[in-house]
Amino acid sequence: MIYLDNAASTPVHQKVIDEMIPYFKEQYGNPSSIHKFGRTANTAIQTARKRIADLIGADSKEILLTSGGTESNNTAIHGIALQNKGRHIITSSIEHDAILEPCRHLEKEGYQITYLPVDKDGLVDVDYLKSQISKDTCLITIMFANNEVGTIQPIKEIAEIAHRNKIVFHTDAVQAVGKVPINVNDLGIDLLSISSHKINGPKGVGALYIRKGVNISPLILGGGQENGLRSGTENVTSIAGFGMACKLAKENMDQNIKHFKNLTSWLVTRILSEIPMTTLNGHHQKRIPNNTHFTFLGVNGEDLIIKLDENKIAASTGSACSVRTQKASHVLGAMGFSHEQITGSLRLTVGITNTEEEIDQTVEVLKKVVQELRAVSPYKNKYNF
Ligand SMILES: Cc1ncc(COP(=O)(O)O)c(C=O)c1O
């Protein structure tokens, strides 16, 4: 199989697996225990915390360990809302459901939520953002990079606007971490969500960066782990693996970015020049280097994915999470795409294990299957396929 769905999840790096094994086997202590087993487990957590912090230029004390991007986002949004500093939140219309759903939940509780529009490339309207700020705004949460089309938002500019107005700024950086260098201090980020399984770590673990001095309320109460912000015995094995994934992402960042750019630029060049009536979606420059997202006119994206799967290529129409709900992409809808453009879309996201040969094989298969699908397309006459 050729795996081109690295935005959905990534293969776990061998060094990450090696780091995790001892905590499955001999080092099974509870990190809260005083004895040697406990202390060893606790040390593993602190080592991982430091590695996670180093990847984004933070301090270890600013890292809250969670079960992944979804929990980090929920903790940021509800954790700020529970502080009762205001009842208005600004977000964008193209966020992941792990942002939109907690916002909708708060809306039902009487909060006012502003969903910023985006342009055809998926960029938020910063002037409109400024105009929406009120005395009641307690949080601005805007994703770093979009999970479907890969567009990167003007994070530093938005953080500055938030701070000028004394508003906390959160970013869902699940798709950006490891793909672009991020320093939370340079960018002025207050809260930032990370997920391990998007950077060759295990699933079900992640972190929320919380700038020193920013207060959030806990959502999970109990034994007081994680400074009382998230109770429950820590997932030591996965945390150790996540830490190693962050260490590798930092050490190999330049090389990985170069690799991603090489593969995606070759993929884009070949697809756009060899398959007619095809467009690249998302901002052409301001995008994460591992993402490509296309519309093949007259083709149904789901049919395309099935055909690709039959040809041993794993791809996606966009967000893996929305597939379950069978919703048309709210991201492409917000970017002004027609129903036909939305249904004809395909996301190909590369990772550290992909090769140029795989890209060439993928293009050859795509050329064949797009032609097959267009031959039986209801739009056949409209476009003269
Ligand atoms: C932008 C974004 N935010 C949040 C998530 C959820 O992360 P997790 O799977 O770790 O809960 C994802 C996962 O696809 C994502 O792409």
The ligand as an ORCA input file, in Angstrom:
! r2SCAN-3c Opt
* xyz 0 1
  C      -6.871     20.337     13.150
  C      -7.181     19.188     14.037
  N      -7.558     19.407     15.306
  C      -7.837     18.414     16.154
  C      -7.767     17.100     15.762
  C      -8.091     16.015     16.738
  O      -6.908     15.450     17.247
  P      -6.958     14.006     17.962
  O      -7.183     13.006     16.888
  O      -5.607     13.869     18.613
  O      -8.049     14.054     18.970
  C      -7.389     16.809     14.435
  C      -7.352     15.404     13.961
  O      -7.578     15.119     12.806
  C      -7.074     17.872     13.563
  O      -6.706     17.659     12.291
*
